[in-house]
Amino acid sequence: MPVHRTSNETTKPGAGQPSQYVSASSSSELPNIKYVKTAVVNQKSYDALVDTGSSVCTIKASDAMGCCSCFEEDNLELYGFGKSPVKCLSRFRTTIEIDGVKGENVMLHVVPDKAQHVSVIIGRTWTELPNIAYVKVDDTFKIMDKRDDTFGHLEPFTQNQALKITTKNDVALEPRSVNFIMASVDLEGETDVLYQRKGTMTGSVFHVASKQLSVPVANTSNCEKVLKKGMSLGRVEEVNIDTAKLSTTGETTEVKTATADPIHEKDVATGNDVTTKERQDLLKLLNQHRECFATNIEELGCTNLIEMDIVLKEGSMPVSSRPYQTAEERALAQNFVLKEGRLFRETEANGKKKLLYVMHKSMRKSLCVKFHDLEGHFGLDRTIAKISETYWFPGMRRYVREHIRRCFECLICKVPSGKEEGLLHPIPPGRRPFETIHADHLGRFVRSKKGNKYILVVIDNLTKYVRLFPSRDTSAKSVIKSCEDFTLSHGLPERIITDRGTCFTSKAFEEFCKARGIQHVLNSTRHPRANGQVERVNRTLVPTIMTTMDGNDQREWDIGLKGVEAFLNTSYNKSTGRTPFEVLYGYNPKFHDGALREIAETEDNVAWTNPEQLQAEVRTRILDSQAKYKKRFDMRHCSGDTLKAGDVVVMRCAPEHTGEPTKTQPRYKGPLVVTEVKPNDTYGVAALKGTRSRHYATTAHISSLKTWSTSNKDVEDFEEPSDESEGASDARMAEC
């Protein structure tokens, strides 16, 4: 139904008339709808839709040109034709005749042809004229003129101005109570008014004296409410009532209606399923509110405010009554079917409708065990599909998802798909050379003639300067000796970053670092990128050693190790844009140029630059490079879950080498408990129960952990929307 508002109004428009009532533009094409009439406008006949919900009358622009030549400007916006408002093109006043009943001086708004399919829509500006009456009986919709003899016994319809009533003082309303409060109204003298507040004793008459009246106000909430002075309570309309027809109770005067014959059982048609007791209760209710129901046309009368739907039955004229349901109740029940005492839900799949048995709450767990635990431990989507072939229950997707999260077999055997958890947290470069160093062992090599089998690789994270220390083994003693040699050449570092090798986790190395004030940082298990700088050097180091060995004797690999170190430190580094030697010392050294050196050298390529200046430039370059790489890295990863101390998890583990294939070995071990939340998505975890000899504890990155849901809280019972989006966790679980 079109409703209007001017361009300066801000009130929200009402709902529109259902579109099926306006579906064609000619009487031959219009369906058999009782609201469709022929309207005569300026001696021109048009198909018209009588819409008692529309606030205005409208006409298509093409039809308006044939019945009027003088139009006024119109700035109304009409709502109810669709999602967007329709702006009127113009307007004119005219006389509209329907079923021989004329309505004079009616404003007709002109709208674009595409706005409505029928030529004319007749709204309340015509149906609520003082002389217009309409009655709908069965499939007959009749419009009549109140000035005819049929309505001669009725008093003329008059409508007085509605006046606002307000609270006289501040009033406190007790919870769940009805209170009579004093209100103010701008009426002189003593008179009677009709209280028009919707839902509060409508049809009741109150007496006004000295601009005051007492009206009932209900507080339906469970808490006290306060009405402030001057608050609007509704509107009243002055009426003239014959006091002989009134009975007064307290301060409320109610209109007495003429006594009507009681409604009998023969007057009411009920369905076959209605019991005798229910029929008697209905009759009792109808007679308690006898004035609200009609059994004949005389009782019905005529009104332009209420439309009553009366169904004609042979030998009687009963009122058809349907049980009231809220919109939420109707939406909840519309897809359910009761069949032979069993409740089913009607669904549609692949173009076919089928009934799914509604499973009781107590049986949900057994369904999940049957279709998940006993049928392959498939992921969320496949399990839902299996259950949905026969069964349904509210909140099924949420419940099944939680069941899979608590399935320990799925937890330790399946590797999640999709984006890997854990964002990149770059290690910032030091403020000076060798402030932060990375260390790691490379090997095993063939035992050299000097007895060496490993190389301890140390790299500075600012200058990228590399030191290589050959060693016989990876014991803590060998590592400490190499670190002492390093400190004699470059001083003590502020921080050493290593993996979790036994030499670095030993008590001896811990005491060595503690005694010298060195912060020792251990990267997390199975997370080598935390020590990525030294890992990158190791990839280049092995080929360089192989190509610099003299002869084919592999036991001489450590003889040229000092030369390999020099080659690495005088080679261009992409991160810094310079060689590590130049960043550290301010110039590039020459080793084997000989006489050619004197020819090639110029002032430019032998100049010395202050190392502090170079190191500041390099530090800025590294930070920029890290920011770009972090952006690219984070696009391929997700932040993951945020764990807290006490959470139960499982941790990714390496296959156990038994000499047999490892395909069927568990991918995770546990359960473990989170003992500490560390920076950069790392967590301290420990075994739930340790042995007498050793209690397992380590540090793990979020990418190596999976959370085990151990909550005993049941899943809420409600149905989720079909287009529910659960983010990365659902995608990682769906096809595991």
Buried (B, 14 or more C-beta within 10 A) or exposed (E): BBBBBEEEEEEEBEEBBEEEBBBBBEBEEBEEBEBBBBBBBBEEEBBBBBBBBBBBBBBBBEBBEEBBEEBEEBEBBBBBBEEEBBBBBBBBEBBBBBBEBBBEEBBBBBBBEEBBBBBBBBBBBBBBBEBBBBBBBEEEBEBBBBEEEEBEEEEEBEEEEBBEBBBBEEBEBEEEEEBEBEBBBEBEEEBBBBBBBEEBBEEBBBBBEEBBBBBBBEBEEEEEEEBEEEEEBBBBEBEEEEEEEEEEEEEBBEBEEEEBEEBEEEBBBBEEEEEEEEBEEBBEEBEEEBBEBBBEEEBBEBEBEEEBEBEEEEEBBBBEEEEEEEEEEEEEEEBEEEEEEEBBBEEEEEEEEBBBBBBEEEEBEEBBEBBBBEEEBBBBBBBBEBBBEEBBBBBBBBBBBBBBBBBEEBBBBBEBEBBBBBBBEBBEBBEBBBBBBBBBBBBEBEBBEEEBBBBBBBBBBBBBBBBBBBBBBBBBBBBBBBBEEBBEEBEBBBBBBBBBBEBBBBEEBEEBBEEEEBEBEBBBBBBEBBBBBBBBBBEBBBEBBEEBBEEEEEBBBBBBBEEBBBBBBBBEBEBBBBBBBBBBBBBEEBEEEEEEEEEEEEEEEEEEBEBEEBBEBBBEBBEEBBEEEBEEBBEEBBEBBEBEEEBBBBBBBEEEEEEEEEEEBBBBBBBBBBBEBEEBBBBBBBBEEEEEEEEEBBBBBBBBBBBBBEEEEEBEEEBBEEEEEBEBBBBBBBEB
